[in-house]
Amino acid sequence: MRLAIGTAQFGLPYGVANRIGQVSAAEAREILRRAAEAGVDTIDTAMAYGNSEQRLGEIGVKHFKVVTKLPAAPVECTDLSAWMMQSVEESLKRLGVAKLEGLLLHKPSQLLEVNGKKMYDTLTALKKDGFVNKIGVSIYEPCELEPLTARFHLDLVQAPFNVLDQRLRTSGWLDKLAEQNIEVHVRSIFLQGLLLMDEASRPEKFNRWGAFWIQWHKHLRASGRTALEACLDFAISEKRIHRLVVGVESLVQFEECLQAMRGTRTSTGSPPTCDDVQLMDPRAWSALV
């Protein structure tokens, strides 16, 4: 099972298509119960995802592999190593686990700054001391990887990947990461749910890409697939990806993902593409009007 559960929605009302808000504690418990039953073994979270880690700890996730992320180090931090160690200890306590499967940096560019080596040395110490199995980075763009992999050995990289944002593959970095034996987890498979929305529910600010949406829905009709199935099919087809991190707001949504993962896959042509970063990168959406 290559599916992993993304838990931003467990701690925050996350996602442009989110109509429910933060997932309730009871719903989160049911999602994880069903995930374990279906063979899902990995959970993705972050210290910055509201109370996600605490919620996971209350539910109990010792039977899952947990990947979490360190936020950017505070500007006023005078002892970087101590701050990192304390942050991880507090994270483990909130999660109720003895060891993390993965620890990623939410702002990996800090590795290239003046205290970067100290930060990396602390990550490797956490790994050596048994608090973490794998260390790595969470990135937005593949171009971030060149200077990082040139200087540091990483075990795990998380990056966006979907029918719109194919840069991880087209840049050649999927090949390079495979050559370096670096595990790859991808997120944003549904682009925060934007790719799943119909014309009536899609926010008007995205209408400027009308040509893409017309082709996208034409592709779905021709393939006989739902948008969710098409998005999952696209990510699953890339065998160099180890885990597909999917965030869900309800047990019903998770069941739909499981059903789509089980479906029979045949070639239905390539989905349409768009190389406009304003559309593919959610960080740019706040500037849209």
Disulfide bonds with the S-S distance in Angstrom:
none
